[in-house]
């Protein structure tokens, strides 16, 4: 299962690197972009668990 999270987190990281205050992405937009890349994610658990780990990494 850990191997499944890495590609998703890398895709989210790339998406967030392309955002700024004037061009934000909300959770729904991120999930839709992941689906376009063939990666399944759900708002209530799958996405937030992965995103929380990313925030801890940057602090």
C-alpha positions as CSV (number, residue, x, y, z in Angstrom):
1,X,0.0,0.0,0.0
2,X,2.9,2.4,0.7
3,X,4.0,2.1,-2.9
4,X,0.6,3.2,-4.1
5,X,0.8,6.4,-2.0
6,X,4.2,7.6,-3.4
7,X,3.0,8.4,-7.0
8,X,-0.1,10.1,-5.7
9,X,2.0,12.3,-3.3
10,X,4.4,13.2,-6.1
11,X,1.6,14.2,-8.4
12,X,0.0,16.3,-5.7
13,X,3.4,17.9,-5.0
14,X,3.8,18.8,-8.7
15,X,0.3,20.2,-8.8
16,X,0.9,22.4,-5.7
17,X,4.2,23.6,-7.1
18,X,2.2,25.1,-10.0
19,X,-0.1,27.0,-7.7
20,X,0.1,30.3,-5.9
21,X,-2.2,32.8,-4.2
22,X,-3.7,33.9,-7.5
23,X,-4.1,30.3,-8.9
24,X,-5.0,28.0,-6.0
25,X,-6.4,24.4,-6.2
26,X,-9.0,23.2,-3.9
27,X,-9.3,19.6,-2.8
28,X,-12.0,18.7,-5.4
29,X,-9.8,20.0,-8.2
30,X,-6.8,18.1,-6.9
31,X,-8.8,14.8,-6.7
32,X,-10.2,15.4,-10.3
33,X,-6.7,16.0,-11.6
34,X,-5.5,12.8,-9.9
35,X,-8.3,10.9,-11.5
36,X,-7.3,12.3,-15.0
37,X,-3.9,10.8,-14.3
38,X,-5.5,7.4,-13.5
39,X,-4.9,7.7,-9.7
40,X,-7.8,7.1,-7.4
41,X,-8.2,9.3,-4.3
42,X,-11.0,10.2,-2.0
43,X,-11.4,13.3,0.0
44,X,-12.2,12.0,3.4
45,X,-9.3,9.6,4.0
46,X,-7.0,8.8,1.1
47,X,-6.1,12.4,0.1
48,X,-5.8,13.9,3.6
49,X,-3.6,11.1,5.0
50,X,-1.1,11.6,2.2
51,X,-1.3,15.4,2.4
52,X,-0.7,15.4,6.1
53,X,2.6,13.6,5.7
54,X,3.6,16.2,3.1
55,X,3.0,19.1,5.5
56,X,5.0,17.4,8.2
57,X,7.9,17.0,5.8
58,X,8.1,20.7,5.1
59,X,7.9,21.9,8.7
